[in-house]
Amino acid sequence: MPNEPLKVSDPVFDEMAMDIEGMTCASCVARIERKLSKLPGVEQASVNLATEQARVRVKPGTVRPEELIAAVEEAGYGAKFIHAPESQSQERQELLIKGMTCASCVARIERKISGLDGVQSAAVNLASERATVVFDPSLVTPSALVAAVEEAGYEAEPAPEAGVTPQDDRQTRELRTRKRTLFVGIALTIPVVLLAFIPTLQSFPTARTHGWMLAILTLPI
């Protein structure tokens, strides 16, 4: 039976779960199950129309998560992972993304990231302008995830660590820039004061060039 519960306790198989988008009827369910079941290594595929989820049991090492996503997309539906096989090495990376305006932007970025080898799932949130990516660090790096988003036409950067909000991170960068500007200003002000108020330096290096030197030092300040 296509919708019978998977025997997840069987140690011979790995189970993967996906959210499916675009299903409207039982024929959609059957179409997706047939498409997934044709992949080598897939032991069983069960799609639930009510929860809009698919659970796939596979032989370890025979099929990659991105191949399952591609199979669902070839059937005409959208898909993203809830979780990938526990047997795979996993890391989670949060990305801050700028430039998204609609759901099609979200779909474009998810497809671009999911197409990378080693990416097990990619979920983009338009409201928070964040992407959550689960990946195999032996196959793909965080910098490659950022590059993929940029290739799709958007800006991206790794999200700050837990406990630090994007606003805090921007304020830190702004404060660092202001401190740097202040130190440069002080470094230029000191020689201006010396050249202007110490009599022996009021004609340095020559009386003709003294005013130009003051102007050059003062202008950046």
Solvent accessible surface area in square Angstrom, and as a share of the most:
residue,aa,sasa,rsa
1,M,182,0.81
2,P,73,0.46
3,N,95,0.49
4,E,75,0.34
5,P,118,0.74
6,L,21,0.10
7,K,137,0.58
8,V,98,0.56
9,S,101,0.65
10,D,44,0.23
11,P,127,0.80
12,V,91,0.52
13,F,37,0.15
14,D,24,0.13
15,E,24,0.11
16,M,0,0.00
17,A,0,0.00
18,M,0,0.00
19,D,44,0.23
20,I,2,0.01
21,E,98,0.44
22,G,54,0.51
23,M,13,0.06
24,T,111,0.64
25,C,55,0.33
26,A,75,0.58
27,S,58,0.37
28,C,10,0.06
29,V,15,0.08
30,A,37,0.29
31,R,98,0.36
32,I,0,0.00
33,E,16,0.07
34,R,138,0.50
35,K,69,0.29
36,L,0,0.00
37,S,59,0.38
38,K,159,0.67
39,L,41,0.20
40,P,106,0.66
41,G,19,0.18
42,V,19,0.11
43,E,83,0.37
44,Q,35,0.16
45,A,7,0.05
46,S,17,0.11
47,V,1,0.01
48,N,71,0.36
49,L,69,0.35
50,A,96,0.74
51,T,80,0.46
52,E,80,0.36
53,Q,56,0.25
54,A,0,0.00
55,R,95,0.35
56,V,0,0.00
57,R,27,0.10
58,V,3,0.02
59,K,95,0.40
60,P,69,0.43
61,G,89,0.85
62,T,69,0.40
63,V,12,0.07
64,R,112,0.41
65,P,4,0.03
66,E,24,0.11
67,E,63,0.28
68,L,0,0.00
69,I,12,0.06
70,A,43,0.33
71,A,5,0.04
72,V,0,0.00
73,E,69,0.31
74,E,125,0.56
75,A,18,0.14
76,G,63,0.61
77,Y,23,0.09
78,G,25,0.24
79,A,16,0.13
80,K,57,0.24
81,F,16,0.06
82,I,79,0.40
83,H,78,0.35
84,A,3,0.02
85,P,7,0.04
86,E,167,0.75
87,S,82,0.53
88,Q,59,0.26
89,S,63,0.40
90,Q,79,0.35
91,E,87,0.39
92,R,163,0.59
93,Q,33,0.14
94,E,55,0.25
95,L,0,0.00
96,L,22,0.11
97,I,0,0.00
98,K,100,0.42
99,G,51,0.49
100,M,15,0.07
101,T,111,0.65
102,C,56,0.33
103,A,77,0.60
104,S,58,0.37
105,C,10,0.06
106,V,22,0.13
107,A,37,0.29
108,R,100,0.36
109,I,0,0.00
110,E,31,0.14
111,R,132,0.48
112,K,81,0.34
113,I,0,0.00
114,S,21,0.14
115,G,59,0.57
116,L,48,0.24
117,D,78,0.40
118,G,6,0.06
119,V,3,0.02
120,Q,4,0.02
121,S,15,0.09
122,A,2,0.02
123,A,41,0.32
124,V,14,0.08
125,N,77,0.40
126,L,68,0.34
127,A,101,0.79
128,S,59,0.38
129,E,76,0.34
130,R,60,0.22
131,A,0,0.00
132,T,33,0.19
133,V,0,0.00
134,V,17,0.10
135,F,2,0.01
136,D,18,0.09
137,P,49,0.31
138,S,92,0.59
139,L,111,0.55
140,V,9,0.05
141,T,69,0.40
142,P,50,0.32
143,S,81,0.52
144,A,35,0.27
145,L,0,0.00
146,V,21,0.12
147,A,43,0.33
148,A,4,0.03
149,V,0,0.00
150,E,95,0.42
151,E,125,0.56
152,A,20,0.16
153,G,63,0.61
154,Y,21,0.08
155,E,112,0.50
156,A,14,0.11
157,E,61,0.27
158,P,73,0.46
159,A,16,0.13
160,P,29,0.18
161,E,145,0.65
162,A,110,0.85
163,G,83,0.79
164,V,66,0.38
165,T,69,0.40
166,P,40,0.25
167,Q,103,0.46
168,D,62,0.32
169,D,42,0.22
170,R,122,0.45
171,Q,96,0.43
172,T,67,0.39
173,R,95,0.35
174,E,88,0.39
175,L,100,0.50
176,R,125,0.46
177,T,67,0.39
178,R,157,0.57
179,K,103,0.44
180,R,133,0.48
181,T,91,0.53
182,L,107,0.53
183,F,129,0.54
184,V,83,0.47
185,G,19,0.18
186,I,85,0.43
187,A,62,0.48
188,L,43,0.21
189,T,54,0.31
190,I,97,0.49
191,P,42,0.27
192,V,27,0.16
193,V,69,0.40
194,L,77,0.38
195,L,11,0.06
196,A,36,0.28
197,F,153,0.64
198,I,65,0.33
199,P,102,0.64
200,T,115,0.67
201,L,54,0.27
202,Q,86,0.38
203,S,60,0.39
204,F,102,0.42
205,P,67,0.42
206,T,70,0.41
207,A,85,0.66
208,R,208,0.76
209,T,56,0.33
210,H,19,0.08
211,G,44,0.43
212,W,179,0.63
213,M,60,0.27
214,L,40,0.20
215,A,53,0.41
216,I,117,0.60
217,L,36,0.18
218,T,69,0.40
219,L,159,0.79
220,P,92,0.58
221,I,99,0.50
